Amino acid sequence: MSKFSLLLFLLLFFATRVTFSQTDSLTFRFGKQESFLSETYVLTGKILGEDTKEGLSGVGLHVDGTFTGVATDRFGFYYITLKPGKHKVTFRHISYVPVFTQVELFENGVINLEMSVKSFELDGVVVMSEDPDRNVRNPITGVTKLTTRELRSIPAFLGEADIFKGLQLLPGVSSVGEDTSGINVRGAKTDQNLILMNEAMVLSSNHALGFLSGFNTDVTENFTLYKGNLPANFGGRAGSALNILMRPGDVSEWKGQVGMGTSNGKFLLEGPIKTDKVSAIAGGRISNVNWLLNQTRDLDLQQSRLNFFDGYFGFTWKVSQGHTLEANTLLTGDRFQFSDQFGYDWSNRVSSIRYRGIVGEHLSISALFADGDFSNAFIDPEGVEAAKVQNGMRYRQGKVSATWAKEQLAVTGGIEAIRYQGKPERLEPFGTQSAVQPEEVGKEKGIEYSLFLSVEQDLSPMTGVIAGIRYSSFVQRGPDTVFLYRSDAALSQANQIGQEIFASGSLASFSGLEPRVSLRQNLTATLSLKLSYARLFQYVQSVSNTFGPTPIDLWQLSTRYIPPQRSDNFSFGIFKNSTDNRWEYSVDGFYRTSQNQVEYRDFASIFLNPHMETELVLGQGKAYGGEFMIKKNLGVVTGWLAYTYSRSLFRSQSPFDEEQINRNEWFPSNFDKPHEVNFILSKKMYPRGLFNVSANYSTGRPVSAVNASYLLNGGLLVPDYSDRNQYRIPDYFRVDVSFTVEKVFAKKGDSLNLSIYNLLGRKNAYSVFWQRDGDSQQLRPYRLAILGSIFPSITYSIQWGGAND
C-alpha cells in the first residue's frame, strides 16, 4: 500500500469515526406511557460547553416531525412544550458537535447536556451570529446581531475592541468624524438612536470624545442593532435601537483577567457566590493615553490631558428553575482638557434590576427597574472669565412585559414608563482668578408612558410575520415658566408678550400610535424577501450647535414649542445564504421621513438660555438609500464587503424668514455621506494567530464654506458664507491592521494584540476652517486632521482560573 493510499484510508477511517460520534443517540425516559395525565409536557434544562463549562446561548433544539424549535437563552437554558410520546430531539450549535437524543416524554422532564467543540473542523474561524441562517429567517429587515468574539476580529483604534467602532464598519452605519460621539444609522441623527443595556436606557455611551465607547467588551455578551424597524417593546427614539446584553458571571468557578495596552489598563473578575446559584462579575478600565500626548511635537497637545474610566458590576441569582434575578451597574467618567484653552468633564451611571421567569407552560414574564444619572460640563480654565457650565439629566425607568408562546405563535405585551428630570444648568467660577458670577437656569421634567403589544407568527415554513402596536404619550410637568410669544411672528425674545408660571401640573402633553409590521417570504430555504414599516415617536432629543455631537450637548424634553419627533420608516430587502450558510448576500433598501426634526439657527446660543425654543428650527427630514453586503462566515478566511448609498436631507418649514434655513429648501444634513465602502478580512494563522485588516472609504461630510470676504474700514475682514452645507470636505479613506496571538507563553490563558490604526498615515479631514493668511485680504481654507498619522498599539492580557488553568 502506497503512502498516499494509507493516508487516504486513515482520513476516511477518522471521518467515519467522527460521523458515528455525531449520530449516536442518547435516550431519556420520563414517566410511563400508561399513566400520563396531560395533553402537553415541558422539557427543560441547560446546555453547557464541554470546554468552558459555561452555558451556551443560541443552541437550537429541533423536534423531528414538527415545526417546533427553540433556542437556549444567554445562560444556556431552554424550555419547550411537547405532546406526550416519543420524540427525536436534536441539539445544534454552529461551533459544537450536534447531540441527537431519543426522548420518551410522559411527564415533565429535565435534560442537561454538555456539547463538545468541533475540534476536528480545522478549516477556519467561525464568524457568525447565533443562528447560522438568521440572515434569511429573521422576519425583521435591517437587523444586525454580533457577538464580542466577532468584534475582536476587527482592527480597532489603540487595540481595543469596541462596539461603536465595529458598528461603523457595517452597512447603513456611519459617524460624522473621528472624534465625535455617537453613530448615524440610515441617515438618522445620533440622538435618534435608542441605546439599551439589558433593556435599561443609556444616555451617554462614549469615552475620549467618541474614540471609544463606554462599554467594555470583556463584560458584554452580544448586541443587536435594529435599523429603522424596532420591535413594539422598544420605543422612544425615531431612528434605531441598539440593545447590548451584558455577560453574567461564571456560576461554577472563579476566574479573571488583567490587561495593559496603549490606551488603557483593564481587569475582569467573575465567579460564583453560591455555586450554580448566584454569580458576580466586575470589570473596569482606566485610561493610559497621556504619555502619547507627551510624545507629540505640538506644545498645546503636550499640555493637554485625557482621562477616563469605566466600571461594570453585575449579579445574577438563579432563584429557581426558570426564574432569574439580575442586578447591574455601569459607571463611566471622562475628563479632557486641551492645554489652557478649554475642557470637557462628563460622567454617567446606569443601574438596573431585572427579573425574568417562566410561570407556566407557555407564559414567561420580565420586569425591569432602572435609574440613570448623566452629568456633563464645559470648562473655560484661564483668566478672569474662567468658568464651568454644568448640565445633565436624571431619569428612572420601569418596564413589565409578558410573552405567551406556543409552537409557531408568540404574543408579547407590556407597559413602560420613564420619568425625566433635567438638571439645572449652572454657571460657576473656575479657579481663584475668575470674576464670573454664578448663574442658574432651570430645566424641564416630564413622564413618558407606553403600552405595547406584538404578535409573531410563522404562517408556514416559508412565511413569517411580526405585527405590533405601541401607544406612547408624554406629559411635561411643572414647576416651570412658559414664555408667551406673538402668534403672527417668529419665536424670539423680541416678540415675547408675557409668561405663565406653573407651580405643578401638566404644561404640555403629546401622544400617538406607533404601528409596526414586518413580513418575511422565503422563495427557497436559502432565499427570502422582507418588507417592513414602523412609525416611531421621540419625546427627548439632544440639542447642539456644532456639526457633530459632543459630550456636553443638552438633552431637551418636548415642550409646548418643541413637539416630539415622528418618523415613518420603510424597508425592503432580498437576503440569500449559500446552502451551508458559509456565505451571506443581502440587498436592503430604506426610506424614512421625519416630522418636527430639530436644527439650530445660525449662531445659536444654547447654554444658560431659558428661551431655548428661540434658538431652534423645526422642520422635515428625509433619508433614503440602499445597503449591499457580501459576508463569508466560515473558513480560514472570513469577513465582509459592504457598500452603502445613503442620503439624509432636511428643510425648515417656517413662514418667517428668521426661522428659515436656506429659504426652506432641502439641504444635506451634517452627517449626509452618500457613499461608504467597508472591507473586513480575518485570516486564521494556525495554530494560535489571527490576522485582521479593514479598509473604510466614505464621501466627505457637508460643510458651509466662505464664498467671499470683505475688508471694512479699520481692517476688519467680514466673511460671506454659502448656504448651509453647500460644500463637502475631502473624502475619507483609512486602512487598519491587527494581529492577535493566543496563549503566547505555553499553556497560559494570555493573548497579545498588535494593531496599527491608519496604516497609510492619511491626513483625513475632520473639518475645514477659514482664516486670514498673513497680510492677505482673503480668507483661505485649511484642513484640520485629528488623526493625521499612523497610530500603532500593543495590548497584552492574561487570564487565570476556569478552563485556562
Secondary structure, DSSP 4 states (H G I P E B T S, - for coil): --HHHHHHHHHHHHHHHHHHHHH-EEEEEES-GGG---S-EEEEEEEEETTT-SBPTT-EEEETTSS-EEE--TTSEEEEEE-SEEEEEEEEETTEEEEEEEEEESS-EE--EEE-B-TT--S------SSTTHHHH-SSSSEEEEEHHHHTTS--GGG---HHHHHTTSTTEE-S-TT--S-EETT--GGGEEEEETTEE-S--EEGGGTEES--GGGEEEEEEEES---TT--S-SSEEEEEEEPPPPSS--EEEEEEESSEEEEEEEEEEETTTEEEEEEEEEE--HHHHHTSS-HHHHT-EEEEEEEEEEEEEEEETTEEEEEEEEEEEEEEEETTTEEEEEEEEEEEEEEEEE-SSSEEEEEEEEEEEEEEEEEE-SSTT-EEEEEEEEEEEEEEEEEEEETTEEEEEEEEEEEEEEEEEEEEE-STT--PPPEEE---EEEEEEEEEEEEEEEETTEEEEEEEEEEEEEEESSEEEEEE-TTS-S-GGGEEEEEEESSSEEEEEEEEEEEEEEEEEEETTEEEEEEEEEEEE-EEEE-SSSS--TTPEEEE--SSSPPEEEEEEEEEEEEE-TTSSEEEEEEEEEEEEEEEEEEPTT---TT-TTGGGGEEEEEEEEEEEEEEEEE-SSSEEEEEEEEEEEEEEEE--SSGGG-SGGG--EE-TT---EEEEEEEEEEETTTEEEEEEEEEEPPPEE--EEEEEE-TTS-EEEEE-STT-EEPPPEEEEEEEEEEES-STT-EEEEEEEEESTT-----SEEEEEE-TT-SSEEEEEE-SS-S-EEEEEEEEEEEGGG-
